[in-house]
Amino acid sequence: MSPTEFVANLPAEFANSACYMSMFNYRVMGDATVEAAHEAAKAAHYAAVYGHDAKKDRDGNYIQQGVGSPGHENFNHFQAIRRYQGEAAYKAAVKEIYQRDPGRAKKLGLPHVER
């Protein structure tokens, strides 16, 4: 399969990733196989998305870190959910944090959502 054919069938996760395409093109131009270029480009993409020190769970999935990730939410995180995703998503997010970490939810000043 040619590099052009390979890129035409990329998953959506990588299709608009500048770091993926940059690394893929760099490796292909350097005489790497398409498969080797794909693996290097995936590593570059995940490093850009999750950080160079990204951690994985036991299933091999990346664990979210940083502001807004579970355990690192702030008040503005919940206000953004309310504004851009709607009241139902906001209530679901507040309910989820109260179930997972009620102390943190109270510290953030979030209202207790009834079931």
N, CA, C and O atoms as a GROMACS GRO file, in nm:
protein
  460
    1MET      N    1   0.085  -0.118   0.000
    1MET     CA    2   0.000   0.000   0.000
    1MET      C    3   0.090   0.124   0.000
    1MET      O    4   0.186   0.132   0.076
    2SER      N    5   0.057   0.217  -0.084
    2SER     CA    6   0.137   0.339  -0.092
    2SER      C    7   0.102   0.431   0.025
    2SER      O    8  -0.006   0.419   0.083
    3PRO      N    9   0.193   0.522   0.061
    3PRO     CA   10   0.163   0.617   0.169
    3PRO      C   11   0.037   0.698   0.144
    3PRO      O   12  -0.036   0.729   0.237
    4THR      N   13   0.012   0.734   0.018
    4THR     CA   14  -0.107   0.813  -0.015
    4THR      C   15  -0.234   0.733   0.012
    4THR      O   16  -0.330   0.786   0.067
    5GLU      N   17  -0.234   0.606  -0.027
    5GLU     CA   18  -0.350   0.520  -0.002
    5GLU      C   19  -0.370   0.499   0.148
    5GLU      O   20  -0.483   0.496   0.198
    6PHE      N   21  -0.259   0.482   0.220
    6PHE     CA   22  -0.266   0.461   0.364
    6PHE      C   23  -0.328   0.582   0.434
    6PHE      O   24  -0.418   0.567   0.517
    7VAL      N   25  -0.281   0.701   0.400
    7VAL     CA   26  -0.330   0.824   0.464
    7VAL      C   27  -0.476   0.850   0.428
    7VAL      O   28  -0.550   0.907   0.508
    8ALA      N   29  -0.518   0.809   0.310
    8ALA     CA   30  -0.657   0.830   0.269
    8ALA      C   31  -0.754   0.750   0.356
    8ALA      O   32  -0.872   0.786   0.365
    9ASN      N   33  -0.707   0.643   0.419
    9ASN     CA   34  -0.793   0.558   0.501
    9ASN      C   35  -0.762   0.568   0.650
    9ASN      O   36  -0.790   0.475   0.726
   10LEU      N   37  -0.705   0.679   0.693
   10LEU     CA   38  -0.670   0.696   0.835
   10LEU      C   39  -0.794   0.705   0.922
   10LEU      O   40  -0.897   0.757   0.878
   11PRO      N   41  -0.786   0.656   1.045
   11PRO     CA   42  -0.896   0.678   1.139
   11PRO      C   43  -0.912   0.827   1.170
   11PRO      O   44  -0.816   0.903   1.158
   12ALA      N   45  -1.030   0.868   1.207
   12ALA     CA   46  -1.058   1.009   1.235
   12ALA      C   47  -0.966   1.064   1.344
   12ALA      O   48  -0.936   1.184   1.345
   13GLU      N   49  -0.924   0.979   1.434
   13GLU     CA   50  -0.836   1.021   1.544
   13GLU      C   51  -0.707   1.085   1.493
   13GLU      O   52  -0.654   1.176   1.556
   14PHE      N   53  -0.657   1.037   1.380
   14PHE     CA   54  -0.529   1.086   1.328
   14PHE      C   55  -0.545   1.175   1.205
   14PHE      O   56  -0.449   1.241   1.165
   15ALA      N   57  -0.662   1.178   1.145
   15ALA     CA   58  -0.679   1.243   1.015
   15ALA      C   59  -0.646   1.392   1.018
   15ALA      O   60  -0.591   1.443   0.921
   16ASN      N   61  -0.677   1.461   1.126
   16ASN     CA   62  -0.651   1.605   1.134
   16ASN      C   63  -0.541   1.640   1.233
   16ASN      O   64  -0.534   1.752   1.282
   17SER      N   65  -0.455   1.544   1.262
   17SER     CA   66  -0.348   1.565   1.358
   17SER      C   67  -0.222   1.611   1.286
   17SER      O   68  -0.162   1.535   1.210
   18ALA      N   69  -0.182   1.735   1.311
   18ALA     CA   70  -0.064   1.790   1.246
   18ALA      C   71   0.062   1.714   1.289
   18ALA      O   72   0.150   1.688   1.206
   19CYS      N   73   0.071   1.680   1.417
   19CYS     CA   74   0.192   1.609   1.462
   19CYS      C   75   0.199   1.469   1.402
   19CYS      O   76   0.307   1.419   1.372
   20TYR      N   77   0.083   1.404   1.386
   20TYR     CA   78   0.082   1.272   1.322
   20TYR      C   79   0.133   1.283   1.179
   20TYR      O   80   0.223   1.210   1.139
   21MET      N   81   0.074   1.374   1.102
   21MET     CA   82   0.110   1.387   0.961
   21MET      C   83   0.255   1.430   0.943
   21MET      O   84   0.323   1.383   0.852
   22SER      N   85   0.302   1.518   1.030
   22SER     CA   86   0.440   1.563   1.022
   22SER      C   87   0.537   1.447   1.043
   22SER      O   88   0.631   1.430   0.965
   23MET      N   89   0.514   1.368   1.146
   23MET     CA   90   0.602   1.255   1.174
   23MET      C   91   0.588   1.148   1.067
   23MET      O   92   0.688   1.088   1.026
   24PHE      N   93   0.467   1.122   1.021
   24PHE     CA   94   0.446   1.021   0.917
   24PHE      C   95   0.523   1.059   0.790
   24PHE      O   96   0.595   0.976   0.733
   25ASN      N   97   0.508   1.184   0.747
   25ASN     CA   98   0.578   1.229   0.627
   25ASN      C   99   0.729   1.227   0.644
   25ASN      O  100   0.802   1.190   0.552
   26TYR      N  101   0.775   1.266   0.762
   26TYR     CA  102   0.919   1.266   0.791
   26TYR      C  103   0.976   1.125   0.780
   26TYR      O  104   1.081   1.104   0.720
   27ARG      N  105   0.905   1.027   0.837
   27ARG     CA  106   0.953   0.889   0.834
   27ARG      C  107   0.943   0.828   0.694
   27ARG      O  108   1.034   0.757   0.651
   28VAL      N  109   0.835   0.855   0.623
   28VAL     CA  110   0.819   0.799   0.488
   28VAL      C  111   0.925   0.857   0.394
   28VAL      O  112   0.981   0.785   0.312
   29MET      N  113   0.952   0.986   0.407
   29MET     CA  114   1.055   1.047   0.323
   29MET      C  115   1.194   0.993   0.358
   29MET      O  116   1.285   0.998   0.276
   30GLY      N  117   1.209   0.943   0.479
   30GLY     CA  118   1.337   0.886   0.522
   30GLY      C  119   1.346   0.737   0.495
   30GLY      O  120   1.428   0.668   0.556
   31ASP      N  121   1.266   0.686   0.404
   31ASP     CA  122   1.269   0.547   0.359
   31ASP      C  123   1.221   0.446   0.462
   31ASP      O  124   1.259   0.329   0.456
   32ALA      N  125   1.139   0.487   0.556
   32ALA     CA  126   1.079   0.391   0.650
   32ALA      C  127   0.958   0.326   0.583
   32ALA      O  128   0.899   0.383   0.491
   33THR      N  129   0.922   0.209   0.628
   33THR     CA  130   0.802   0.145   0.575
   33THR      C  131   0.680   0.222   0.623
   33THR      O  132   0.687   0.299   0.719
   34VAL      N  133   0.569   0.203   0.556
   34VAL     CA  134   0.445   0.271   0.594
   34VAL      C  135   0.405   0.231   0.735
   34VAL      O  136   0.361   0.316   0.813
   35GLU      N  137   0.420   0.103   0.770
   35GLU     CA  138   0.382   0.056   0.903
   35GLU      C  139   0.471   0.118   1.011
   35GLU      O  140   0.422   0.160   1.116
   36ALA      N  141   0.602   0.125   0.986
   36ALA     CA  142   0.693   0.187   1.083
   36ALA      C  143   0.665   0.336   1.097
   36ALA      O  144   0.669   0.390   1.208
   37ALA      N  145   0.636   0.402   0.986
   37ALA     CA  146   0.602   0.545   0.991
   37ALA      C  147   0.473   0.567   1.069
   37ALA      O  148   0.461   0.663   1.144
   38HIS      N  149   0.376   0.476   1.051
   38HIS     CA  150   0.249   0.486   1.122
   38HIS      C  151   0.271   0.474   1.273
   38HIS      O  152   0.215   0.552   1.350
   39GLU      N  153   0.351   0.377   1.316
   39GLU     CA  154   0.377   0.359   1.459
   39GLU      C  155   0.448   0.481   1.519
   39GLU      O  156   0.412   0.525   1.628
   40ALA      N  157   0.546   0.535   1.450
   40ALA     CA  158   0.617   0.654   1.498
   40ALA      C  159   0.523   0.774   1.503
   40ALA      O  160   0.529   0.854   1.597
   41ALA      N  161   0.438   0.786   1.403
   41ALA     CA  162   0.344   0.897   1.399
   41ALA      C  163   0.238   0.885   1.509
   41ALA      O  164   0.198   0.986   1.568
   42LYS      N  165   0.193   0.762   1.538
   42LYS     CA  166   0.098   0.742   1.648
   42LYS      C  167   0.162   0.783   1.780
   42LYS      O  168   0.097   0.847   1.863
   43ALA      N  169   0.287   0.746   1.802
   43ALA     CA  170   0.357   0.784   1.925
   43ALA      C  171   0.366   0.936   1.936
   43ALA      O  172   0.347   0.991   2.045
   44ALA      N  173   0.396   1.004   1.826
   44ALA     CA  174   0.404   1.150   1.828
   44ALA      C  175   0.268   1.212   1.857
   44ALA      O  176   0.259   1.310   1.932
   45HIS      N  177   0.163   1.156   1.799
   45HIS     CA  178   0.028   1.208   1.822
   45HIS      C  179  -0.011   1.193   1.969
   45HIS      O  180  -0.059   1.288   2.030
   46TYR      N  181   0.009   1.075   2.025
   46TYR     CA  182  -0.030   1.052   2.165
   46TYR      C  183   0.055   1.135   2.260
   46TYR      O  184   0.005   1.179   2.363
   47ALA      N  185   0.182   1.157   2.227
   47ALA     CA  186   0.265   1.244   2.311
   47ALA      C  187   0.212   1.387   2.309
   47ALA      O  188   0.215   1.456   2.411
   48ALA      N  189   0.164   1.432   2.194
   48ALA     CA  190   0.110   1.568   2.184
   48ALA      C  191  -0.023   1.580   2.255
   48ALA      O  192  -0.052   1.684   2.315
   49VAL      N  193  -0.106   1.476   2.249
   49VAL     CA  194  -0.240   1.482   2.308
   49VAL      C  195  -0.235   1.459   2.459
   49VAL      O  196  -0.297   1.534   2.534
   50TYR      N  197  -0.164   1.356   2.503
   50TYR     CA  198  -0.165   1.316   2.644
   50TYR      C  199  -0.040   1.358   2.721
   50TYR      O  200  -0.035   1.342   2.843
   51GLY      N  201   0.060   1.410   2.654
   51GLY     CA  202   0.184   1.452   2.718
   51GLY      C  203   0.293   1.348   2.698
   51GLY      O  204   0.266   1.230   2.677
   52HIS      N  205   0.417   1.395   2.705
   52HIS     CA  206   0.529   1.304   2.680
   52HIS      C  207   0.543   1.198   2.789
   52HIS      O  208   0.603   1.093   2.767
   53ASP      N  209   0.488   1.225   2.906
   53ASP     CA  210   0.497   1.130   3.018
   53ASP      C  211   0.362   1.062   3.045
   53ASP      O  212   0.332   1.026   3.159
   54ALA      N  213   0.283   1.044   2.941
   54ALA     CA  214   0.148   0.990   2.956
   54ALA      C  215   0.150   0.850   3.018
   54ALA      O  216   0.236   0.768   2.987
   55LYS      N  217   0.055   0.828   3.106
   55LYS     CA  218   0.042   0.699   3.171
   55LYS      C  219  -0.069   0.619   3.106
   55LYS      O  220  -0.165   0.675   3.054
   56LYS      N  221  -0.056   0.486   3.110
   56LYS     CA  222  -0.158   0.397   3.055
   56LYS      C  223  -0.214   0.311   3.167
   56LYS      O  224  -0.145   0.281   3.264
   57ASP      N  225  -0.342   0.271   3.152
   57ASP     CA  226  -0.400   0.178   3.247
   57ASP      C  227  -0.362   0.036   3.206
   57ASP      O  228  -0.290   0.016   3.108
   58ARG      N  229  -0.410  -0.062   3.280
   58ARG     CA  230  -0.368  -0.200   3.253
   58ARG      C  231  -0.420  -0.253   3.120
   58ARG      O  232  -0.371  -0.355   3.071
   59ASP      N  233  -0.519  -0.185   3.060
   59ASP     CA  234  -0.572  -0.226   2.930
   59ASP      C  235  -0.499  -0.158   2.814
   59ASP      O  236  -0.529  -0.184   2.697
   60GLY      N  237  -0.404  -0.070   2.846
   60GLY     CA  238  -0.329  -0.001   2.742
   60GLY      C  239  -0.390   0.129   2.697
   60GLY      O  240  -0.343   0.189   2.600
   61ASN      N  241  -0.496   0.176   2.764
   61ASN     CA  242  -0.560   0.303   2.730
   61ASN      C  243  -0.492   0.415   2.808
   61ASN      O  244  -0.452   0.397   2.923
   62TYR      N  245  -0.479   0.530   2.744
   62TYR     CA  246  -0.416   0.644   2.810
   62TYR      C  247  -0.507   0.698   2.920
   62TYR      O  248  -0.629   0.699   2.907
   63ILE      N  249  -0.445   0.744   3.029
   63ILE     CA  250  -0.516   0.802   3.142
   63ILE      C  251  -0.509   0.954   3.130
   63ILE      O  252  -0.402   1.010   3.112
   64GLN      N  253  -0.625   1.019   3.141
   64GLN     CA  254  -0.628   1.165   3.133
   64GLN      C  255  -0.558   1.224   3.255
   64GLN      O  256  -0.572   1.173   3.366
   65GLN      N  257  -0.484   1.332   3.233
   65GLN     CA  258  -0.415   1.404   3.340
   65GLN      C  259  -0.437   1.553   3.318
   65GLN      O  260  -0.471   1.596   3.208
   66GLY      N  261  -0.418   1.631   3.421
   66GLY     CA  262  -0.424   1.775   3.406
   66GLY      C  263  -0.560   1.833   3.443
   66GLY      O  264  -0.650   1.762   3.485
   67VAL      N  265  -0.572   1.964   3.425
   67VAL     CA  266  -0.693   2.037   3.462
   67VAL      C  267  -0.812   1.984   3.382
   67VAL      O  268  -0.805   1.970   3.260
   68GLY      N  269  -0.920   1.954   3.452
   68GLY     CA  270  -1.041   1.906   3.389
   68GLY      C  271  -1.052   1.755   3.387
   68GLY      O  272  -1.160   1.701   3.367
   69SER      N  273  -0.940   1.685   3.406
   69SER     CA  274  -0.947   1.540   3.408
   69SER      C  275  -1.002   1.495   3.544
   69SER      O  276  -0.998   1.571   3.640
   70PRO      N  277  -1.054   1.374   3.552
   70PRO     CA  278  -1.111   1.327   3.679
   70PRO      C  279  -1.012   1.342   3.795
   70PRO      O  280  -0.898   1.295   3.789
   71GLY      N  281  -1.058   1.408   3.899
   71GLY     CA  282  -0.973   1.436   4.014
   71GLY      C  283  -0.904   1.570   4.008
   71GLY      O  284  -0.846   1.614   4.108
   72HIS      N  285  -0.909   1.637   3.893
   72HIS     CA  286  -0.845   1.767   3.876
   72HIS      C  287  -0.942   1.873   3.824
   72HIS      O  288  -0.900   1.973   3.766
   73GLU      N  289  -1.072   1.851   3.843
   73GLU     CA  290  -1.170   1.947   3.794
   73GLU      C  291  -1.163   2.075   3.877
   73GLU      O  292  -1.120   2.074   3.992
   74ASN      N  293  -1.206   2.186   3.816
   74ASN     CA  294  -1.221   2.310   3.890
   74ASN      C  295  -1.361   2.366   3.861
   74ASN      O  296  -1.435   2.312   3.779
   75PHE      N  297  -1.394   2.473   3.930
   75PHE     CA  298  -1.528   2.530   3.916
   75PHE      C  299  -1.554   2.571   3.771
   75PHE      O  300  -1.664   2.549   3.720
   76ASN      N  301  -1.455   2.630   3.706
   76ASN     CA  302  -1.473   2.674   3.567
   76ASN      C  303  -1.499   2.557   3.473
   76ASN      O  304  -1.568   2.572   3.372
   77HIS      N  305  -1.445   2.441   3.505
   77HIS     CA  306  -1.470   2.320   3.425
   77HIS      C  307  -1.620   2.291   3.420
   77HIS      O  308  -1.675   2.264   3.314
   78PHE      N  309  -1.684   2.297   3.535
   78PHE     CA  310  -1.828   2.268   3.541
   78PHE      C  311  -1.911   2.378   3.477
   78PHE      O  312  -2.015   2.351   3.416
   79GLN      N  313  -1.866   2.503   3.489
   79GLN     CA  314  -1.938   2.613   3.425
   79GLN      C  315  -1.928   2.603   3.273
   79GLN      O  316  -2.023   2.636   3.202
   80ALA      N  317  -1.816   2.558   3.222
   80ALA     CA  318  -1.800   2.538   3.078
   80ALA      C  319  -1.891   2.426   3.028
   80ALA      O  320  -1.950   2.436   2.920
   81ILE      N  321  -1.904   2.320   3.107
   81ILE     CA  322  -1.996   2.212   3.070
   81ILE      C  323  -2.138   2.267   3.062
   81ILE      O  324  -2.211   2.238   2.967
   82ARG      N  325  -2.176   2.346   3.161
   82ARG     CA  326  -2.312   2.402   3.162
   82ARG      C  327  -2.335   2.493   3.041
   82ARG      O  328  -2.440   2.488   2.978
   83ARG      N  329  -2.236   2.574   3.010
   83ARG     CA  330  -2.252   2.670   2.902
   83ARG      C  331  -2.253   2.605   2.763
   83ARG      O  332  -2.335   2.639   2.679
   84TYR      N  333  -2.161   2.513   2.741
   84TYR     CA  334  -2.143   2.460   2.605
   84TYR      C  335  -2.211   2.325   2.580
   84TYR      O  336  -2.235   2.290   2.465
   85GLN      N  337  -2.241   2.249   2.686
   85GLN     CA  338  -2.302   2.118   2.665
   85GLN      C  339  -2.445   2.111   2.719
   85GLN      O  340  -2.516   2.015   2.691
   86GLY      N  341  -2.487   2.211   2.795
   86GLY     CA  342  -2.625   2.217   2.841
   86GLY      C  343  -2.642   2.175   2.986
   86GLY      O  344  -2.551   2.121   3.050
   87GLU      N  345  -2.761   2.203   3.036
   87GLU     CA  346  -2.793   2.178   3.176
   87GLU      C  347  -2.793   2.030   3.211
   87GLU      O  348  -2.750   1.992   3.320
   88ALA      N  349  -2.839   1.945   3.121
   88ALA     CA  350  -2.843   1.801   3.148
   88ALA      C  351  -2.702   1.745   3.165
   88ALA      O  352  -2.677   1.665   3.256
   89ALA      N  353  -2.609   1.786   3.080
   89ALA     CA  354  -2.470   1.740   3.091
   89ALA      C  355  -2.406   1.792   3.220
   89ALA      O  356  -2.328   1.722   3.284
   90TYR      N  357  -2.439   1.918   3.256
   90TYR     CA  358  -2.387   1.977   3.380
   90TYR      C  359  -2.435   1.896   3.500
   90TYR      O  360  -2.355   1.861   3.588
   91LYS      N  361  -2.565   1.867   3.506
   91LYS     CA  362  -2.618   1.791   3.618
   91LYS      C  363  -2.556   1.651   3.625
   91LYS      O  364  -2.528   1.601   3.734
   92ALA      N  365  -2.534   1.588   3.510
   92ALA     CA  366  -2.472   1.456   3.508
   92ALA      C  367  -2.328   1.463   3.559
   92ALA      O  368  -2.284   1.374   3.632
   93ALA      N  369  -2.255   1.568   3.521
   93ALA     CA  370  -2.116   1.583   3.566
   93ALA      C  371  -2.110   1.609   3.717
   93ALA      O  372  -2.024   1.555   3.786
   94VAL      N  373  -2.201   1.693   3.766
   94VAL     CA  374  -2.204   1.722   3.910
   94VAL      C  375  -2.243   1.596   3.989
   94VAL      O  376  -2.184   1.568   4.093
   95LYS      N  377  -2.340   1.522   3.938
   95LYS     CA  378  -2.381   1.398   4.004
   95LYS      C  379  -2.266   1.299   4.008
   95LYS      O  380  -2.245   1.231   4.108
   96GLU      N  381  -2.191   1.290   3.898
   96GLU     CA  382  -2.077   1.197   3.891
   96GLU      C  383  -1.968   1.233   3.991
   96GLU      O  384  -1.912   1.144   4.055
   97ILE      N  385  -1.936   1.364   4.006
   97ILE     CA  386  -1.831   1.400   4.101
   97ILE      C  387  -1.878   1.381   4.244
   97ILE      O  388  -1.798   1.347   4.331
   98TYR      N  389  -2.007   1.401   4.271
   98TYR     CA  390  -2.058   1.374   4.406
   98TYR      C  391  -2.050   1.226   4.439
   98TYR      O  392  -2.026   1.189   4.554
   99GLN      N  393  -2.069   1.140   4.340
   99GLN     CA  394  -2.058   0.996   4.365
   99GLN      C  395  -1.912   0.955   4.382
   99GLN      O  396  -1.881   0.871   4.466
  100ARG      N  397  -1.822   1.014   4.304
  100ARG     CA  398  -1.681   0.976   4.306
  100ARG      C  399  -1.606   1.042   4.420
  100ARG      O  400  -1.526   0.976   4.487
  101ASP      N  401  -1.630   1.172   4.444
  101ASP     CA  402  -1.552   1.246   4.543
  101ASP      C  403  -1.636   1.360   4.602
  101ASP      O  404  -1.621   1.475   4.563
  102PRO      N  405  -1.726   1.326   4.696
  102PRO     CA  406  -1.816   1.430   4.750
  102PRO      C  407  -1.742   1.544   4.820
  102PRO      O  408  -1.789   1.658   4.816
  103GLY      N  409  -1.629   1.517   4.882
  103GLY     CA  410  -1.553   1.624   4.948
  103GLY      C  411  -1.504   1.728   4.850
  103GLY      O  412  -1.511   1.848   4.877
  104ARG      N  413  -1.455   1.682   4.738
  104ARG     CA  414  -1.406   1.775   4.635
  104ARG      C  415  -1.522   1.856   4.577
  104ARG      O  416  -1.507   1.975   4.552
  105ALA      N  417  -1.636   1.792   4.556
  105ALA     CA  418  -1.753   1.862   4.502
  105ALA      C  419  -1.797   1.973   4.597
  105ALA      O  420  -1.830   2.084   4.553
  106LYS      N  421  -1.798   1.945   4.726
  106LYS     CA  422  -1.835   2.048   4.825
  106LYS      C  423  -1.733   2.160   4.828
  106LYS      O  424  -1.769   2.277   4.841
  107LYS      N  425  -1.605   2.124   4.818
  107LYS     CA  426  -1.499   2.225   4.821
  107LYS      C  427  -1.510   2.318   4.700
  107LYS      O  428  -1.478   2.437   4.710
  108LEU      N  429  -1.554   2.264   4.586
  108LEU     CA  430  -1.572   2.348   4.467
  108LEU      C  431  -1.700   2.431   4.473
  108LEU      O  432  -1.721   2.519   4.389
  109GLY      N  433  -1.785   2.404   4.572
  109GLY     CA  434  -1.908   2.480   4.587
  109GLY      C  435  -2.017   2.439   4.489
  109GLY      O  436  -2.103   2.520   4.452
  110LEU      N  437  -2.013   2.313   4.447
  110LEU     CA  438  -2.114   2.265   4.354
  110LEU      C  439  -2.242   2.228   4.428
  110LEU      O  440  -2.236   2.174   4.538
  111PRO      N  441  -2.357   2.258   4.369
  111PRO     CA  442  -2.483   2.222   4.434
  111PRO      C  443  -2.504   2.070   4.428
  111PRO      O  444  -2.464   2.005   4.331
  112HIS      N  445  -2.567   2.017   4.530
  112HIS     CA  446  -2.598   1.874   4.529
  112HIS      C  447  -2.718   1.850   4.439
  112HIS      O  448  -2.826   1.906   4.461
  113VAL      N  449  -2.699   1.767   4.338
  113VAL     CA  450  -2.805   1.739   4.241
  113VAL      C  451  -2.887   1.621   4.291
  113VAL      O  452  -2.832   1.516   4.327
  114GLU      N  453  -3.018   1.639   4.293
  114GLU     CA  454  -3.106   1.530   4.334
  114GLU      C  455  -3.111   1.423   4.228
  114GLU      O  456  -3.092   1.451   4.109
  115ARG      N  457  -3.136   1.302   4.269
  115ARG     CA  458  -3.142   1.190   4.176
  115ARG      C  459  -3.265   1.203   4.098
  115ARG      O  460  -3.293   1.119   4.012
   0.00000   0.00000   0.00000
